[in-house]
Amino acid sequence: MEDNKIVMIMDDGSEVEFTILESTIFQGNTYILVTDAPDGDDGECYVFKDVSSPEDPEAIYEDVLDEDEEAAVYEIFSQMLDGEIDLER
């Protein structure tokens, strides 16, 4: 795995590579902002929440389903990136 790249195994068993744009901790949880676009291209951004336990050998991420939680985390990432990319939900 390259620096700032992550491969996620989807529910259907397929693998998808994402580029990690930023990470943060909010209310005791770790979140990552990722994109599916190759470097320099336009793509979608996604926020995933780390739901793994300390005993897990690898991180386990899942979609943020709570709308209020998602909005708060998107706002944090938007401020962190200070307008570098357009974060539309």
C-alpha positions as CSV (number, residue, x, y, z in Angstrom):
1,M,0.0,0.0,0.0
2,E,1.3,3.4,-1.0
3,D,1.4,6.3,1.5
4,N,-2.1,7.9,1.7
5,K,-3.7,5.0,-0.2
6,I,-6.1,2.5,1.3
7,V,-7.7,-0.5,-0.2
8,M,-11.2,-1.3,1.1
9,I,-12.9,-4.6,0.6
10,M,-16.6,-4.0,-0.1
11,D,-19.6,-6.1,1.0
12,D,-19.6,-7.9,-2.4
13,G,-15.9,-8.8,-2.0
14,S,-14.6,-6.4,-4.5
15,E,-11.6,-4.2,-3.7
16,V,-11.6,-0.4,-4.2
17,E,-8.6,1.8,-3.8
18,F,-9.0,5.2,-2.2
19,T,-6.7,8.1,-1.6
20,I,-6.8,9.5,1.9
21,L,-7.1,13.3,1.8
22,E,-7.4,13.9,5.5
23,S,-8.2,12.4,8.8
24,T,-9.5,13.7,12.1
25,I,-10.8,12.7,15.5
26,F,-14.3,14.0,16.5
27,Q,-16.1,13.1,19.7
28,G,-13.6,10.2,20.3
29,N,-14.0,8.6,16.9
30,T,-11.5,8.6,14.0
31,Y,-12.7,9.6,10.5
32,I,-11.0,9.7,7.2
33,L,-11.9,11.7,4.1
34,V,-11.1,9.8,0.9
35,T,-11.5,10.1,-2.8
36,D,-11.9,7.5,-5.5
37,A,-10.2,9.7,-8.1
38,P,-6.7,9.1,-9.5
39,D,-4.3,11.9,-8.6
40,G,-5.3,15.2,-10.3
41,D,-8.7,14.0,-11.5
42,D,-12.2,14.9,-10.3
43,G,-13.9,12.3,-8.3
44,E,-16.2,11.6,-5.4
45,C,-15.3,12.2,-1.7
46,Y,-16.4,10.0,1.1
47,V,-16.2,10.1,4.8
48,F,-15.6,6.8,6.7
49,K,-15.6,6.1,10.4
50,D,-13.1,3.8,12.0
51,V,-15.2,1.2,13.9
52,S,-12.4,-1.2,14.6
53,S,-11.3,-2.3,18.1
54,P,-7.7,-2.4,19.4
55,E,-7.7,-6.1,18.9
56,D,-8.4,-5.9,15.2
57,P,-5.4,-6.6,13.0
58,E,-6.5,-4.0,10.4
59,A,-8.7,-0.9,10.6
60,I,-12.4,-1.4,9.9
61,Y,-14.2,1.5,8.3
62,E,-17.9,2.1,7.5
63,D,-20.0,4.8,6.1
64,V,-21.3,7.5,8.4
65,L,-25.0,7.0,8.4
66,D,-26.2,9.6,10.9
67,E,-26.9,12.8,9.0
68,D,-26.0,15.1,11.9
69,E,-22.7,13.3,12.5
70,E,-21.9,13.3,8.8
71,A,-22.6,17.1,8.5
72,A,-20.4,17.8,11.5
73,V,-17.5,15.8,10.2
74,Y,-17.8,17.2,6.6
75,E,-17.7,20.7,8.2
76,I,-14.5,19.8,10.0
77,F,-12.9,18.5,6.9
78,S,-14.0,21.5,4.9
79,Q,-12.3,23.8,7.4
80,M,-9.2,21.6,7.4
81,L,-8.9,21.8,3.7
82,D,-9.8,25.5,3.6
83,G,-11.5,25.4,0.2
84,E,-8.9,23.3,-1.5
85,I,-11.7,21.0,-2.8
86,D,-15.4,21.3,-3.1
87,L,-17.0,18.9,-0.5
88,E,-20.6,18.3,-1.6
89,R,-22.6,15.7,0.3
